[in-house]
Amino acid sequence: MFTCSLTCGHCNQMVDFAFHSVFDYRGRTPEEVAKLHAPKDPNDICRGPMGLTVSSSDKVTASAHTQCGKCFKPTIIFYEARRSAHEAIKSIIKAGEGALLGGESTITVTAYYPTPVASEQDPSWPEKLRSHFADAQTMQRQGFGSAIALTTCGTVLELALRELDQTDTKLSLYKRIEALHAEGVITSAIKDWAHDIRLDRNAAVHDGEGSVTEAAEYIAFLKMFFNMAFSLPARIEKRRADKAAAVKN
């Protein structure tokens, strides 16, 4: 058996993909395509799977068919390897026994499909906020307990509000929400959503309560909120700076 550890593009879990079958190949030049349709030359190089030409060099470009060990959905992996390693993988698969250890050190994965969904981030969001929010999105995609995702959403919200109000670090989340609303920093709708997250975060922490729907809704709300609170001001500032620079020139 030969396995390679990757994040599944279906379930977003880190799993060991066991290779079921492998095929080596390389791209064809226009000349090789024309030659493929010409009369056969007895001295021609050998033909690989599906009529593709196989390079005799030491480095092999190949693909592997496999499936996730957790959700059992199919995946195709493209990789490069030394021909000796590639042939060893093929031999193990054909024999149905034995193991070739090494994984990522034996092959170099160049791409695989489907690819995992990346967590949404924006460079204008505060760094600590990006890290924790990426964790919340990953938890939600991977089907973690909803209580855990809701707890992380509450933490992310609190970090964001602290960025918007740094006057008193000891304010409770409730008082900070109210203070930002009173100052006109956040709207009434944002205030209501923030309080909903606060209350559901408390229920998740103390009672382990939460639903998948709530976690998905709060993550969508936080994306919108961060874009309004951090991304939009950054873009406006950049546009003004660009205009000012253009006037000077």
C-alpha positions as CSV (number, residue, x, y, z in Angstrom):
1,M,0.0,0.0,0.0
2,F,1.1,3.5,-0.8
3,T,-0.5,6.5,1.0
4,C,-0.3,10.2,0.8
5,S,-1.7,12.6,3.4
6,L,-3.8,15.4,2.1
7,T,-6.9,17.4,3.0
8,C,-9.9,15.9,1.3
9,G,-11.7,18.3,-1.1
10,H,-15.0,16.7,-0.3
11,C,-15.1,16.6,3.5
12,N,-12.1,18.9,4.3
13,Q,-10.6,16.2,6.6
14,M,-6.9,15.5,6.7
15,V,-6.7,11.8,5.6
16,D,-4.2,9.2,4.2
17,F,-5.2,8.6,0.6
18,A,-4.3,5.0,-0.5
19,F,-3.4,4.8,-4.2
20,H,-5.7,2.4,-6.1
21,S,-4.1,2.8,-9.5
22,V,-1.5,5.1,-11.1
23,F,-0.7,6.2,-14.7
24,D,2.4,8.0,-15.9
25,Y,2.2,10.5,-18.7
26,R,3.6,13.7,-20.1
27,G,2.4,16.4,-22.4
28,R,2.7,16.0,-26.1
29,T,4.3,18.6,-28.4
30,P,2.5,19.6,-31.7
31,E,5.2,17.5,-33.5
32,E,4.4,14.5,-31.4
33,V,0.7,14.9,-32.0
34,A,1.3,14.9,-35.8
35,K,3.6,11.9,-35.4
36,L,0.9,10.0,-33.5
37,H,-1.4,10.1,-36.6
38,A,1.4,9.3,-39.0
39,P,2.3,5.8,-40.2
40,K,3.9,3.8,-37.4
41,D,7.6,3.8,-37.1
42,P,9.0,0.5,-35.8
43,N,11.7,2.5,-34.0
44,D,9.2,4.8,-32.3
45,I,9.2,5.0,-28.5
46,C,6.7,3.0,-26.6
47,R,3.2,4.2,-26.0
48,G,1.7,4.7,-22.6
49,P,-1.9,4.6,-21.4
50,M,-4.4,6.1,-23.8
51,G,-1.8,6.6,-26.4
52,L,0.2,9.1,-24.5
53,T,4.0,9.0,-24.9
54,V,5.9,8.0,-21.9
55,S,9.2,9.7,-21.2
56,S,12.2,7.4,-20.5
57,S,13.8,10.0,-18.3
58,D,14.4,9.4,-14.6
59,K,11.6,11.9,-13.6
60,V,8.0,10.8,-14.1
61,T,4.9,12.9,-14.1
62,A,1.9,10.7,-13.1
63,S,-1.6,10.6,-11.7
64,A,-3.2,8.4,-9.1
65,H,-6.8,7.4,-8.6
66,T,-7.9,7.1,-4.9
67,Q,-10.7,7.9,-2.5
68,C,-11.1,9.5,0.9
69,G,-10.9,7.1,3.8
70,K,-13.5,9.0,5.7
71,C,-16.2,10.2,3.2
72,F,-15.2,7.5,0.6
73,K,-15.5,10.0,-2.3
74,P,-13.1,9.8,-5.3
75,T,-10.0,12.0,-5.7
76,I,-7.4,12.2,-8.5
77,I,-3.8,13.2,-7.5
78,F,-1.2,14.4,-9.9
79,Y,2.4,14.0,-8.8
80,E,6.1,13.8,-9.9
81,A,8.5,11.1,-8.7
82,R,11.7,9.3,-9.7
83,R,10.8,6.5,-12.1
84,S,12.1,3.9,-9.6
85,A,9.7,5.1,-7.0
86,H,6.8,5.3,-9.4
87,E,7.5,1.7,-10.6
88,A,7.6,0.6,-7.0
89,I,4.2,2.1,-6.3
90,K,2.8,0.3,-9.4
91,S,4.3,-3.0,-8.3
92,I,2.8,-2.7,-4.8
93,I,-0.7,-1.8,-6.2
94,K,-0.5,-4.7,-8.7
95,A,0.6,-7.2,-6.1
96,G,-2.0,-6.0,-3.6
97,E,0.4,-6.4,-0.7
98,G,3.5,-4.7,0.8
99,A,4.0,-1.1,1.6
100,L,6.2,1.7,0.4
101,L,6.8,4.2,3.2
102,G,7.7,7.8,2.6
103,G,4.5,9.4,1.4
104,E,5.1,13.0,0.5
105,S,8.9,12.4,0.7
106,T,8.7,9.8,-2.1
107,I,6.5,11.8,-4.4
108,T,5.8,15.5,-5.0
109,V,2.1,16.3,-5.3
110,T,1.6,19.0,-8.0
111,A,-2.2,19.2,-7.8
112,Y,-5.2,17.2,-6.8
113,Y,-9.0,17.4,-7.5
114,P,-11.3,18.3,-6.0
115,T,-9.3,20.8,-4.0
116,P,-10.4,21.9,-0.5
117,V,-12.3,25.1,-0.1
118,A,-10.0,27.7,1.3
119,S,-11.1,29.8,4.3
120,E,-12.2,33.3,3.3
121,Q,-9.8,36.0,4.4
122,D,-8.9,39.6,3.6
123,P,-5.4,41.2,4.2
124,S,-7.2,44.2,5.6
125,W,-8.7,42.2,8.5
126,P,-6.5,42.2,11.7
127,E,-4.1,39.3,11.7
128,K,-5.4,37.7,14.9
129,L,-8.9,37.9,13.5
130,R,-8.0,36.2,10.3
131,S,-6.4,33.2,12.1
132,H,-9.4,32.6,14.5
133,F,-12.0,33.2,11.8
134,A,-10.2,30.7,9.5
135,D,-10.5,28.1,12.3
136,A,-14.2,28.8,12.6
137,Q,-14.7,28.3,8.9
138,T,-12.7,25.1,8.9
139,M,-14.7,23.7,11.8
140,Q,-17.9,24.5,10.1
141,R,-16.8,22.8,6.8
142,Q,-15.5,19.8,8.6
143,G,-18.7,19.2,10.5
144,F,-17.2,19.8,14.0
145,G,-19.7,20.0,16.8
146,S,-21.7,23.2,16.2
147,A,-21.1,24.3,19.8
148,I,-17.4,24.5,19.1
149,A,-17.9,26.6,15.9
150,L,-20.3,28.9,17.7
151,T,-17.8,29.4,20.6
152,T,-15.1,30.3,18.1
153,C,-17.5,32.7,16.3
154,G,-18.1,34.4,19.6
155,T,-14.3,34.7,20.2
156,V,-13.9,36.2,16.7
157,L,-16.6,38.7,17.2
158,E,-15.1,39.8,20.5
159,L,-11.7,40.3,18.9
160,A,-13.2,42.3,16.1
161,L,-15.1,44.6,18.4
162,R,-11.9,45.2,20.5
163,E,-10.2,46.3,17.3
164,L,-13.0,48.8,16.8
165,D,-13.0,50.0,20.4
166,Q,-9.6,50.0,22.1
167,T,-10.5,52.5,24.9
168,D,-11.3,49.9,27.6
169,T,-9.9,46.4,27.3
170,K,-11.9,45.3,30.4
171,L,-15.4,45.9,29.0
172,S,-17.7,42.9,28.8
173,L,-18.8,41.8,25.4
174,Y,-22.3,43.1,26.1
175,K,-21.1,46.5,27.2
176,R,-18.8,46.8,24.3
177,I,-21.6,46.1,21.8
178,E,-23.8,48.7,23.4
179,A,-20.9,51.2,23.6
180,L,-20.1,50.8,19.9
181,H,-23.7,51.2,19.0
182,A,-24.1,54.3,21.1
183,E,-21.1,55.8,19.4
184,G,-22.5,55.0,15.9
185,V,-19.7,52.7,15.1
186,I,-22.1,49.8,14.4
187,T,-25.7,49.9,13.3
188,S,-28.7,48.6,15.1
189,A,-28.9,45.5,12.9
190,I,-25.2,44.8,13.6
191,K,-25.9,45.2,17.3
192,D,-28.7,42.7,17.3
193,W,-26.7,40.2,15.4
194,A,-23.8,40.7,17.8
195,H,-26.0,40.1,20.8
196,D,-27.4,36.9,19.2
197,I,-23.9,35.6,18.7
198,R,-23.0,36.6,22.3
199,L,-26.0,34.7,23.7
200,D,-25.5,31.6,21.6
201,R,-21.8,31.6,22.3
202,N,-22.7,31.5,26.1
203,A,-25.1,28.7,25.5
204,A,-22.5,26.8,23.5
205,V,-19.8,27.2,26.2
206,H,-22.0,26.4,29.2
207,D,-24.6,24.0,27.9
208,G,-23.0,22.6,24.7
209,E,-25.9,23.9,22.7
210,G,-25.8,25.0,19.0
211,S,-27.0,24.1,15.5
212,V,-25.4,23.7,12.1
213,T,-27.7,26.4,10.7
214,E,-26.7,28.9,13.4
215,A,-23.0,28.3,12.8
216,A,-23.4,28.8,9.1
217,E,-25.5,32.0,9.5
218,Y,-23.0,33.5,12.0
219,I,-20.0,32.8,9.8
220,A,-21.8,34.5,6.9
221,F,-22.7,37.4,9.1
222,L,-19.1,37.8,10.3
223,K,-17.8,37.8,6.8
224,M,-20.2,40.6,5.9
225,F,-19.3,42.5,9.1
226,F,-15.6,42.3,8.6
227,N,-15.9,43.5,5.1
228,M,-17.9,46.5,6.2
229,A,-15.7,47.3,9.3
230,F,-12.2,46.6,7.9
231,S,-12.2,45.9,4.1
232,L,-14.3,48.8,2.9
233,P,-12.5,51.5,4.9
234,A,-9.2,50.2,3.7
235,R,-10.3,50.3,0.1
236,I,-11.7,53.8,0.4
237,E,-8.4,55.0,2.0
238,K,-6.4,53.4,-0.8
239,R,-8.6,55.0,-3.5
240,R,-8.2,58.4,-1.9
241,A,-4.5,57.9,-1.6
242,D,-4.3,56.9,-5.3
243,K,-6.3,60.0,-6.3
244,A,-4.1,62.2,-4.3
245,A,-1.0,60.7,-5.8
246,A,-2.5,61.2,-9.3
247,V,-3.2,64.9,-8.6
248,K,0.4,65.5,-7.5
249,N,1.7,63.9,-10.7
